[in-house]
Amino acid sequence: MVKVHLATTNQPAAWRVRDALAAHPLLGGALAQIHIKAGADGIILEGWAHDEQVIRLAMQLACRAAGQRAVQHRLHLRAIGK
C-alpha cells in the first residue's frame, strides 16, 4: 500500500511518486506500506517493506518520478504477517 503522508507540503510531487509506486504490483500490494512526504527539501519514503529488493525497487521508481528532487527512504524491513 502506498499513500501520501498528511504532512506533505508538495502535493503534486508526492502524488506523482505515489502513482508511480502504486502502479507496480509488488508495491501496490501487501509487500510494503509506504507513506510519501514531499516538501521543499525533497521526497521521503517512510514505512516498511518485505525485503531489500522491494526497498530498492521503491527507491528506483521514486527517483524516476521525482525528477530533480532528492529522494531518501526511512523504510524498515518487516516480515509479512507481523
C-alpha positions, 0 to 999 in steps of 0.5 A: 500500500502506498499513500501520501503522508498528511504532512506533505507540503508538495502535493503534486510531487508526492502524488506523482511518486505515489502513482508511480509506486502504486502502479507496480504490483509488488508495491501496490500490494501487501509487500510494503506500506509506504507513506510519501512526504514531499516538501521543499527539501525533497521526497521521503519514503517512510514505512516498511517493506518485505525485503531489500529488493522491494526497498530498492525497487521503491527507491528506483521508481521514486527517483524516476518520478521525482525528477530533480528532487532528492529522494531518501527512504526511512523504510524498515524491513518487516516480515509479512504477517507481523 
